[in-house]
Amino acid sequence: MNWLIYAFLTVISWGVYGVLLHKGRSNMPMGPETAHAGLKAFLFVCVAYALIGLAALALLKWRGSNWSFTGGGIKWSLIAGGAGAIGAFTLVLALGAAAQIFKGAAAAAVMPIVFAGAPIINTIVAMTVHPPEGGFKSLPIPFLLGCVMAAGGAFLVAKYAPTNTGSTPPPAAVQPTAASK
């Protein structure tokens, strides 16, 4: 059952990722630097990945790895890392663009699309690489319905995400001046 524990830890980590990334972006210098805030936040995401990479290196050494690698393992791991980095980069761009509309609640609009859309894309790619036994016609209706519901749920959550701007106060009543009396 370790896989389930690790899966839930991933859910928690990735579940807070967008909010924390948006907070980091929002706390970068603004004004003339606003256009660069997302890229500055992404830079430190990369630094964090490098630090975690060093921790993985230490763990391999501690476990007594023989440091053998294959060309295919290296190639596909680098491609996976590139896909993840591009995703993190475009996420920063999405949060920055959504912040103009949703302010501090940008992650509430962006992340449902990311986290409902990614499993659908993952499913399509995984089934293309490893087709199900019996072909695509053998896919159970509840599975297909789950994909449609994930897409629909992402749409609804993103469309009705709060703007976090608060309510607009009513305009102040204009008091007549002595000149207008």
PyMOL CGO cylinders between C-alpha atoms (Angstrom):
from pymol import cmd
from pymol.cgo import CYLINDER

trace = [
    CYLINDER, 0.00, 0.00, 0.00, 3.03, 2.32, -0.13, 0.3, 1, 1, 1, 1, 1, 1,
    CYLINDER, 3.03, 2.32, -0.13, 2.01, 3.38, -3.64, 0.3, 1, 1, 1, 1, 1, 1,
    CYLINDER, 2.01, 3.38, -3.64, -1.27, 4.74, -2.28, 0.3, 1, 1, 1, 1, 1, 1,
    CYLINDER, -1.27, 4.74, -2.28, 0.48, 6.75, 0.45, 0.3, 1, 1, 1, 1, 1, 1,
    CYLINDER, 0.48, 6.75, 0.45, 2.88, 8.18, -2.13, 0.3, 1, 1, 1, 1, 1, 1,
    CYLINDER, 2.88, 8.18, -2.13, -0.03, 8.93, -4.46, 0.3, 1, 1, 1, 1, 1, 1,
    CYLINDER, -0.03, 8.93, -4.46, -1.83, 10.88, -1.72, 0.3, 1, 1, 1, 1, 1, 1,
    CYLINDER, -1.83, 10.88, -1.72, 1.38, 12.74, -0.85, 0.3, 1, 1, 1, 1, 1, 1,
    CYLINDER, 1.38, 12.74, -0.85, 1.62, 13.70, -4.53, 0.3, 1, 1, 1, 1, 1, 1,
    CYLINDER, 1.62, 13.70, -4.53, -2.00, 14.85, -4.52, 0.3, 1, 1, 1, 1, 1, 1,
    CYLINDER, -2.00, 14.85, -4.52, -1.28, 17.07, -1.53, 0.3, 1, 1, 1, 1, 1, 1,
    CYLINDER, -1.28, 17.07, -1.53, 1.96, 18.44, -3.01, 0.3, 1, 1, 1, 1, 1, 1,
    CYLINDER, 1.96, 18.44, -3.01, 0.49, 19.15, -6.42, 0.3, 1, 1, 1, 1, 1, 1,
    CYLINDER, 0.49, 19.15, -6.42, -2.76, 20.31, -4.87, 0.3, 1, 1, 1, 1, 1, 1,
    CYLINDER, -2.76, 20.31, -4.87, -1.01, 23.20, -3.13, 0.3, 1, 1, 1, 1, 1, 1,
    CYLINDER, -1.01, 23.20, -3.13, 1.48, 23.80, -5.97, 0.3, 1, 1, 1, 1, 1, 1,
    CYLINDER, 1.48, 23.80, -5.97, -0.62, 26.23, -8.02, 0.3, 1, 1, 1, 1, 1, 1,
    CYLINDER, -0.62, 26.23, -8.02, -1.66, 28.30, -5.03, 0.3, 1, 1, 1, 1, 1, 1,
    CYLINDER, -1.66, 28.30, -5.03, 1.92, 28.50, -3.73, 0.3, 1, 1, 1, 1, 1, 1,
    CYLINDER, 1.92, 28.50, -3.73, 3.30, 29.28, -7.18, 0.3, 1, 1, 1, 1, 1, 1,
    CYLINDER, 3.30, 29.28, -7.18, 0.75, 32.07, -7.65, 0.3, 1, 1, 1, 1, 1, 1,
    CYLINDER, 0.75, 32.07, -7.65, 1.62, 33.42, -4.21, 0.3, 1, 1, 1, 1, 1, 1,
    CYLINDER, 1.62, 33.42, -4.21, 5.33, 33.40, -5.14, 0.3, 1, 1, 1, 1, 1, 1,
    CYLINDER, 5.33, 33.40, -5.14, 4.54, 35.16, -8.42, 0.3, 1, 1, 1, 1, 1, 1,
    CYLINDER, 4.54, 35.16, -8.42, 2.35, 37.69, -6.63, 0.3, 1, 1, 1, 1, 1, 1,
    CYLINDER, 2.35, 37.69, -6.63, 5.10, 38.49, -4.12, 0.3, 1, 1, 1, 1, 1, 1,
    CYLINDER, 5.10, 38.49, -4.12, 7.68, 39.32, -6.77, 0.3, 1, 1, 1, 1, 1, 1,
    CYLINDER, 7.68, 39.32, -6.77, 8.28, 43.01, -7.52, 0.3, 1, 1, 1, 1, 1, 1,
    CYLINDER, 8.28, 43.01, -7.52, 5.35, 44.48, -9.41, 0.3, 1, 1, 1, 1, 1, 1,
    CYLINDER, 5.35, 44.48, -9.41, 4.87, 47.74, -11.26, 0.3, 1, 1, 1, 1, 1, 1,
    CYLINDER, 4.87, 47.74, -11.26, 7.27, 47.79, -14.21, 0.3, 1, 1, 1, 1, 1, 1,
    CYLINDER, 7.27, 47.79, -14.21, 8.44, 44.27, -13.23, 0.3, 1, 1, 1, 1, 1, 1,
    CYLINDER, 8.44, 44.27, -13.23, 4.94, 42.70, -13.27, 0.3, 1, 1, 1, 1, 1, 1,
    CYLINDER, 4.94, 42.70, -13.27, 5.56, 41.19, -16.70, 0.3, 1, 1, 1, 1, 1, 1,
    CYLINDER, 5.56, 41.19, -16.70, 8.58, 39.35, -15.30, 0.3, 1, 1, 1, 1, 1, 1,
    CYLINDER, 8.58, 39.35, -15.30, 7.02, 38.14, -12.02, 0.3, 1, 1, 1, 1, 1, 1,
    CYLINDER, 7.02, 38.14, -12.02, 6.01, 34.72, -13.37, 0.3, 1, 1, 1, 1, 1, 1,
    CYLINDER, 6.01, 34.72, -13.37, 9.42, 34.06, -14.88, 0.3, 1, 1, 1, 1, 1, 1,
    CYLINDER, 9.42, 34.06, -14.88, 11.10, 35.07, -11.62, 0.3, 1, 1, 1, 1, 1, 1,
    CYLINDER, 11.10, 35.07, -11.62, 8.88, 32.63, -9.71, 0.3, 1, 1, 1, 1, 1, 1,
    CYLINDER, 8.88, 32.63, -9.71, 9.64, 29.91, -12.27, 0.3, 1, 1, 1, 1, 1, 1,
    CYLINDER, 9.64, 29.91, -12.27, 13.36, 30.49, -11.78, 0.3, 1, 1, 1, 1, 1, 1,
    CYLINDER, 13.36, 30.49, -11.78, 13.00, 29.53, -8.12, 0.3, 1, 1, 1, 1, 1, 1,
    CYLINDER, 13.00, 29.53, -8.12, 10.86, 26.52, -9.02, 0.3, 1, 1, 1, 1, 1, 1,
    CYLINDER, 10.86, 26.52, -9.02, 13.87, 25.39, -11.07, 0.3, 1, 1, 1, 1, 1, 1,
    CYLINDER, 13.87, 25.39, -11.07, 16.19, 26.04, -8.11, 0.3, 1, 1, 1, 1, 1, 1,
    CYLINDER, 16.19, 26.04, -8.11, 13.89, 23.89, -5.95, 0.3, 1, 1, 1, 1, 1, 1,
    CYLINDER, 13.89, 23.89, -5.95, 14.02, 21.09, -8.54, 0.3, 1, 1, 1, 1, 1, 1,
    CYLINDER, 14.02, 21.09, -8.54, 17.82, 21.27, -8.52, 0.3, 1, 1, 1, 1, 1, 1,
    CYLINDER, 17.82, 21.27, -8.52, 17.86, 21.02, -4.71, 0.3, 1, 1, 1, 1, 1, 1,
    CYLINDER, 17.86, 21.02, -4.71, 15.49, 18.04, -4.80, 0.3, 1, 1, 1, 1, 1, 1,
    CYLINDER, 15.49, 18.04, -4.80, 17.76, 16.53, -7.48, 0.3, 1, 1, 1, 1, 1, 1,
    CYLINDER, 17.76, 16.53, -7.48, 20.69, 16.81, -5.09, 0.3, 1, 1, 1, 1, 1, 1,
    CYLINDER, 20.69, 16.81, -5.09, 18.59, 15.07, -2.43, 0.3, 1, 1, 1, 1, 1, 1,
    CYLINDER, 18.59, 15.07, -2.43, 17.86, 12.26, -4.93, 0.3, 1, 1, 1, 1, 1, 1,
    CYLINDER, 17.86, 12.26, -4.93, 21.58, 12.01, -5.63, 0.3, 1, 1, 1, 1, 1, 1,
    CYLINDER, 21.58, 12.01, -5.63, 22.29, 11.66, -1.90, 0.3, 1, 1, 1, 1, 1, 1,
    CYLINDER, 22.29, 11.66, -1.90, 19.53, 9.04, -1.57, 0.3, 1, 1, 1, 1, 1, 1,
    CYLINDER, 19.53, 9.04, -1.57, 21.00, 6.99, -4.45, 0.3, 1, 1, 1, 1, 1, 1,
    CYLINDER, 21.00, 6.99, -4.45, 24.40, 7.13, -2.80, 0.3, 1, 1, 1, 1, 1, 1,
    CYLINDER, 24.40, 7.13, -2.80, 22.95, 6.23, 0.62, 0.3, 1, 1, 1, 1, 1, 1,
    CYLINDER, 22.95, 6.23, 0.62, 21.08, 3.26, -0.87, 0.3, 1, 1, 1, 1, 1, 1,
    CYLINDER, 21.08, 3.26, -0.87, 24.29, 2.02, -2.48, 0.3, 1, 1, 1, 1, 1, 1,
    CYLINDER, 24.29, 2.02, -2.48, 23.34, 2.45, -6.14, 0.3, 1, 1, 1, 1, 1, 1,
    CYLINDER, 23.34, 2.45, -6.14, 25.90, 1.18, -8.63, 0.3, 1, 1, 1, 1, 1, 1,
    CYLINDER, 25.90, 1.18, -8.63, 25.29, 4.28, -10.81, 0.3, 1, 1, 1, 1, 1, 1,
    CYLINDER, 25.29, 4.28, -10.81, 24.43, 2.31, -13.91, 0.3, 1, 1, 1, 1, 1, 1,
    CYLINDER, 24.43, 2.31, -13.91, 22.13, 4.05, -16.38, 0.3, 1, 1, 1, 1, 1, 1,
    CYLINDER, 22.13, 4.05, -16.38, 20.82, 3.20, -19.85, 0.3, 1, 1, 1, 1, 1, 1,
    CYLINDER, 20.82, 3.20, -19.85, 20.59, 5.53, -22.81, 0.3, 1, 1, 1, 1, 1, 1,
    CYLINDER, 20.59, 5.53, -22.81, 16.85, 4.95, -23.08, 0.3, 1, 1, 1, 1, 1, 1,
    CYLINDER, 16.85, 4.95, -23.08, 16.30, 5.60, -19.38, 0.3, 1, 1, 1, 1, 1, 1,
    CYLINDER, 16.30, 5.60, -19.38, 18.26, 8.84, -19.53, 0.3, 1, 1, 1, 1, 1, 1,
    CYLINDER, 18.26, 8.84, -19.53, 16.57, 9.98, -22.76, 0.3, 1, 1, 1, 1, 1, 1,
    CYLINDER, 16.57, 9.98, -22.76, 12.99, 9.36, -21.60, 0.3, 1, 1, 1, 1, 1, 1,
    CYLINDER, 12.99, 9.36, -21.60, 13.66, 10.78, -18.13, 0.3, 1, 1, 1, 1, 1, 1,
    CYLINDER, 13.66, 10.78, -18.13, 15.03, 13.98, -19.69, 0.3, 1, 1, 1, 1, 1, 1,
    CYLINDER, 15.03, 13.98, -19.69, 12.02, 14.16, -22.02, 0.3, 1, 1, 1, 1, 1, 1,
    CYLINDER, 12.02, 14.16, -22.02, 9.72, 13.70, -19.01, 0.3, 1, 1, 1, 1, 1, 1,
    CYLINDER, 9.72, 13.70, -19.01, 11.61, 16.41, -17.12, 0.3, 1, 1, 1, 1, 1, 1,
    CYLINDER, 11.61, 16.41, -17.12, 11.30, 18.72, -20.11, 0.3, 1, 1, 1, 1, 1, 1,
    CYLINDER, 11.30, 18.72, -20.11, 7.55, 18.08, -20.31, 0.3, 1, 1, 1, 1, 1, 1,
    CYLINDER, 7.55, 18.08, -20.31, 7.22, 18.81, -16.60, 0.3, 1, 1, 1, 1, 1, 1,
    CYLINDER, 7.22, 18.81, -16.60, 9.33, 21.97, -16.84, 0.3, 1, 1, 1, 1, 1, 1,
    CYLINDER, 9.33, 21.97, -16.84, 7.37, 23.23, -19.85, 0.3, 1, 1, 1, 1, 1, 1,
    CYLINDER, 7.37, 23.23, -19.85, 4.17, 22.53, -17.91, 0.3, 1, 1, 1, 1, 1, 1,
    CYLINDER, 4.17, 22.53, -17.91, 5.45, 24.47, -14.90, 0.3, 1, 1, 1, 1, 1, 1,
    CYLINDER, 5.45, 24.47, -14.90, 6.51, 27.34, -17.16, 0.3, 1, 1, 1, 1, 1, 1,
    CYLINDER, 6.51, 27.34, -17.16, 3.17, 27.53, -18.97, 0.3, 1, 1, 1, 1, 1, 1,
    CYLINDER, 3.17, 27.53, -18.97, 1.39, 27.23, -15.61, 0.3, 1, 1, 1, 1, 1, 1,
    CYLINDER, 1.39, 27.23, -15.61, 3.22, 30.37, -14.44, 0.3, 1, 1, 1, 1, 1, 1,
    CYLINDER, 3.22, 30.37, -14.44, 2.09, 32.12, -17.63, 0.3, 1, 1, 1, 1, 1, 1,
    CYLINDER, 2.09, 32.12, -17.63, -1.51, 30.94, -17.11, 0.3, 1, 1, 1, 1, 1, 1,
    CYLINDER, -1.51, 30.94, -17.11, -1.55, 32.11, -13.48, 0.3, 1, 1, 1, 1, 1, 1,
    CYLINDER, -1.55, 32.11, -13.48, -0.17, 35.50, -14.50, 0.3, 1, 1, 1, 1, 1, 1,
    CYLINDER, -0.17, 35.50, -14.50, -2.78, 35.95, -17.22, 0.3, 1, 1, 1, 1, 1, 1,
    CYLINDER, -2.78, 35.95, -17.22, -5.59, 34.75, -14.95, 0.3, 1, 1, 1, 1, 1, 1,
    CYLINDER, -5.59, 34.75, -14.95, -4.47, 37.08, -12.14, 0.3, 1, 1, 1, 1, 1, 1,
    CYLINDER, -4.47, 37.08, -12.14, -5.62, 40.01, -14.24, 0.3, 1, 1, 1, 1, 1, 1,
    CYLINDER, -5.62, 40.01, -14.24, -9.15, 38.61, -14.04, 0.3, 1, 1, 1, 1, 1, 1,
    CYLINDER, -9.15, 38.61, -14.04, -9.27, 36.56, -10.84, 0.3, 1, 1, 1, 1, 1, 1,
    CYLINDER, -9.27, 36.56, -10.84, -6.69, 38.49, -8.74, 0.3, 1, 1, 1, 1, 1, 1,
    CYLINDER, -6.69, 38.49, -8.74, -5.52, 36.38, -5.78, 0.3, 1, 1, 1, 1, 1, 1,
    CYLINDER, -5.52, 36.38, -5.78, -7.89, 33.56, -6.74, 0.3, 1, 1, 1, 1, 1, 1,
    CYLINDER, -7.89, 33.56, -6.74, -6.21, 32.89, -10.11, 0.3, 1, 1, 1, 1, 1, 1,
    CYLINDER, -6.21, 32.89, -10.11, -5.20, 29.41, -8.97, 0.3, 1, 1, 1, 1, 1, 1,
    CYLINDER, -5.20, 29.41, -8.97, -8.87, 28.61, -8.30, 0.3, 1, 1, 1, 1, 1, 1,
    CYLINDER, -8.87, 28.61, -8.30, -9.57, 29.17, -12.00, 0.3, 1, 1, 1, 1, 1, 1,
    CYLINDER, -9.57, 29.17, -12.00, -6.41, 27.70, -13.55, 0.3, 1, 1, 1, 1, 1, 1,
    CYLINDER, -6.41, 27.70, -13.55, -5.67, 24.62, -11.45, 0.3, 1, 1, 1, 1, 1, 1,
    CYLINDER, -5.67, 24.62, -11.45, -9.00, 22.81, -12.01, 0.3, 1, 1, 1, 1, 1, 1,
    CYLINDER, -9.00, 22.81, -12.01, -8.35, 22.91, -15.76, 0.3, 1, 1, 1, 1, 1, 1,
    CYLINDER, -8.35, 22.91, -15.76, -4.79, 21.66, -15.24, 0.3, 1, 1, 1, 1, 1, 1,
    CYLINDER, -4.79, 21.66, -15.24, -5.65, 18.91, -12.77, 0.3, 1, 1, 1, 1, 1, 1,
    CYLINDER, -5.65, 18.91, -12.77, -8.75, 17.65, -14.55, 0.3, 1, 1, 1, 1, 1, 1,
    CYLINDER, -8.75, 17.65, -14.55, -7.26, 18.01, -18.01, 0.3, 1, 1, 1, 1, 1, 1,
    CYLINDER, -7.26, 18.01, -18.01, -3.92, 16.35, -17.27, 0.3, 1, 1, 1, 1, 1, 1,
    CYLINDER, -3.92, 16.35, -17.27, -5.43, 12.97, -16.27, 0.3, 1, 1, 1, 1, 1, 1,
    CYLINDER, -5.43, 12.97, -16.27, -7.53, 12.97, -19.44, 0.3, 1, 1, 1, 1, 1, 1,
    CYLINDER, -7.53, 12.97, -19.44, -4.44, 13.64, -21.59, 0.3, 1, 1, 1, 1, 1, 1,
    CYLINDER, -4.44, 13.64, -21.59, -2.52, 11.05, -19.55, 0.3, 1, 1, 1, 1, 1, 1,
    CYLINDER, -2.52, 11.05, -19.55, -5.25, 8.49, -20.19, 0.3, 1, 1, 1, 1, 1, 1,
    CYLINDER, -5.25, 8.49, -20.19, -5.30, 9.15, -23.93, 0.3, 1, 1, 1, 1, 1, 1,
    CYLINDER, -5.30, 9.15, -23.93, -1.50, 8.95, -24.24, 0.3, 1, 1, 1, 1, 1, 1,
    CYLINDER, -1.50, 8.95, -24.24, -1.23, 5.87, -21.98, 0.3, 1, 1, 1, 1, 1, 1,
    CYLINDER, -1.23, 5.87, -21.98, -3.92, 4.04, -23.95, 0.3, 1, 1, 1, 1, 1, 1,
    CYLINDER, -3.92, 4.04, -23.95, -2.26, 4.99, -27.23, 0.3, 1, 1, 1, 1, 1, 1,
    CYLINDER, -2.26, 4.99, -27.23, 1.12, 3.68, -26.05, 0.3, 1, 1, 1, 1, 1, 1,
    CYLINDER, 1.12, 3.68, -26.05, -0.42, 0.65, -24.29, 0.3, 1, 1, 1, 1, 1, 1,
    CYLINDER, -0.42, 0.65, -24.29, -3.82, -0.05, -25.90, 0.3, 1, 1, 1, 1, 1, 1,
    CYLINDER, -3.82, -0.05, -25.90, -6.36, -1.78, -23.66, 0.3, 1, 1, 1, 1, 1, 1,
    CYLINDER, -6.36, -1.78, -23.66, -7.01, -5.50, -24.17, 0.3, 1, 1, 1, 1, 1, 1,
    CYLINDER, -7.01, -5.50, -24.17, -9.91, -5.80, -26.55, 0.3, 1, 1, 1, 1, 1, 1,
    CYLINDER, -9.91, -5.80, -26.55, -9.17, -2.41, -28.12, 0.3, 1, 1, 1, 1, 1, 1,
    CYLINDER, -9.17, -2.41, -28.12, -10.74, 0.96, -27.47, 0.3, 1, 1, 1, 1, 1, 1,
    CYLINDER, -10.74, 0.96, -27.47, -14.24, -0.43, -28.00, 0.3, 1, 1, 1, 1, 1, 1,
    CYLINDER, -14.24, -0.43, -28.00, -13.76, -2.47, -24.82, 0.3, 1, 1, 1, 1, 1, 1,
    CYLINDER, -13.76, -2.47, -24.82, -13.52, 0.64, -22.60, 0.3, 1, 1, 1, 1, 1, 1,
    CYLINDER, -13.52, 0.64, -22.60, -16.22, 0.55, -19.92, 0.3, 1, 1, 1, 1, 1, 1,
    CYLINDER, -16.22, 0.55, -19.92, -18.92, 3.22, -20.06, 0.3, 1, 1, 1, 1, 1, 1,
    CYLINDER, -18.92, 3.22, -20.06, -18.20, 4.36, -16.45, 0.3, 1, 1, 1, 1, 1, 1,
    CYLINDER, -18.20, 4.36, -16.45, -14.57, 5.02, -17.47, 0.3, 1, 1, 1, 1, 1, 1,
    CYLINDER, -14.57, 5.02, -17.47, -15.64, 7.16, -20.43, 0.3, 1, 1, 1, 1, 1, 1,
    CYLINDER, -15.64, 7.16, -20.43, -18.24, 8.88, -18.30, 0.3, 1, 1, 1, 1, 1, 1,
    CYLINDER, -18.24, 8.88, -18.30, -15.54, 9.67, -15.72, 0.3, 1, 1, 1, 1, 1, 1,
    CYLINDER, -15.54, 9.67, -15.72, -13.44, 11.37, -18.40, 0.3, 1, 1, 1, 1, 1, 1,
    CYLINDER, -13.44, 11.37, -18.40, -16.42, 13.45, -19.53, 0.3, 1, 1, 1, 1, 1, 1,
    CYLINDER, -16.42, 13.45, -19.53, -17.28, 14.33, -15.92, 0.3, 1, 1, 1, 1, 1, 1,
    CYLINDER, -17.28, 14.33, -15.92, -13.66, 15.36, -15.22, 0.3, 1, 1, 1, 1, 1, 1,
    CYLINDER, -13.66, 15.36, -15.22, -13.75, 17.71, -18.21, 0.3, 1, 1, 1, 1, 1, 1,
    CYLINDER, -13.75, 17.71, -18.21, -17.17, 19.05, -17.24, 0.3, 1, 1, 1, 1, 1, 1,
    CYLINDER, -17.17, 19.05, -17.24, -16.14, 19.54, -13.62, 0.3, 1, 1, 1, 1, 1, 1,
    CYLINDER, -16.14, 19.54, -13.62, -13.00, 21.41, -14.63, 0.3, 1, 1, 1, 1, 1, 1,
    CYLINDER, -13.00, 21.41, -14.63, -15.04, 23.67, -16.88, 0.3, 1, 1, 1, 1, 1, 1,
    CYLINDER, -15.04, 23.67, -16.88, -17.60, 24.44, -14.16, 0.3, 1, 1, 1, 1, 1, 1,
    CYLINDER, -17.60, 24.44, -14.16, -15.02, 25.08, -11.43, 0.3, 1, 1, 1, 1, 1, 1,
    CYLINDER, -15.02, 25.08, -11.43, -12.93, 27.31, -13.69, 0.3, 1, 1, 1, 1, 1, 1,
    CYLINDER, -12.93, 27.31, -13.69, -15.93, 29.21, -15.11, 0.3, 1, 1, 1, 1, 1, 1,
    CYLINDER, -15.93, 29.21, -15.11, -17.41, 29.94, -11.70, 0.3, 1, 1, 1, 1, 1, 1,
    CYLINDER, -17.41, 29.94, -11.70, -14.16, 30.47, -9.79, 0.3, 1, 1, 1, 1, 1, 1,
    CYLINDER, -14.16, 30.47, -9.79, -14.40, 33.41, -7.39, 0.3, 1, 1, 1, 1, 1, 1,
    CYLINDER, -14.40, 33.41, -7.39, -12.65, 36.58, -8.50, 0.3, 1, 1, 1, 1, 1, 1,
    CYLINDER, -12.65, 36.58, -8.50, -11.43, 37.39, -4.99, 0.3, 1, 1, 1, 1, 1, 1,
    CYLINDER, -11.43, 37.39, -4.99, -12.06, 41.08, -5.64, 0.3, 1, 1, 1, 1, 1, 1,
    CYLINDER, -12.06, 41.08, -5.64, -14.72, 41.42, -2.98, 0.3, 1, 1, 1, 1, 1, 1,
    CYLINDER, -14.72, 41.42, -2.98, -17.95, 43.25, -3.52, 0.3, 1, 1, 1, 1, 1, 1,
    CYLINDER, -17.95, 43.25, -3.52, -17.92, 46.61, -5.16, 0.3, 1, 1, 1, 1, 1, 1,
    CYLINDER, -17.92, 46.61, -5.16, -19.20, 49.26, -2.77, 0.3, 1, 1, 1, 1, 1, 1,
    CYLINDER, -19.20, 49.26, -2.77, -22.15, 51.26, -4.05, 0.3, 1, 1, 1, 1, 1, 1,
    CYLINDER, -22.15, 51.26, -4.05, -21.25, 54.69, -5.42, 0.3, 1, 1, 1, 1, 1, 1,
    CYLINDER, -21.25, 54.69, -5.42, -21.30, 57.43, -2.82, 0.3, 1, 1, 1, 1, 1, 1,
    CYLINDER, -21.30, 57.43, -2.82, -24.31, 59.67, -2.96, 0.3, 1, 1, 1, 1, 1, 1,
    CYLINDER, -24.31, 59.67, -2.96, -23.47, 63.05, -4.41, 0.3, 1, 1, 1, 1, 1, 1,
    CYLINDER, -23.47, 63.05, -4.41, -24.14, 65.78, -1.87, 0.3, 1, 1, 1, 1, 1, 1,
    CYLINDER, -24.14, 65.78, -1.87, -25.50, 68.98, -3.36, 0.3, 1, 1, 1, 1, 1, 1,
    CYLINDER, -25.50, 68.98, -3.36, -23.03, 71.85, -3.09, 0.3, 1, 1, 1, 1, 1, 1,
    CYLINDER, -23.03, 71.85, -3.09, -23.89, 75.43, -2.28, 0.3, 1, 1, 1, 1, 1, 1,
    CYLINDER, -23.89, 75.43, -2.28, -23.43, 76.34, -5.94, 0.3, 1, 1, 1, 1, 1, 1,
    CYLINDER, -23.43, 76.34, -5.94, -25.99, 73.76, -7.09, 0.3, 1, 1, 1, 1, 1, 1,
    CYLINDER, -25.99, 73.76, -7.09, -28.69, 74.87, -4.64, 0.3, 1, 1, 1, 1, 1, 1,
]
cmd.load_cgo(trace, "trace")
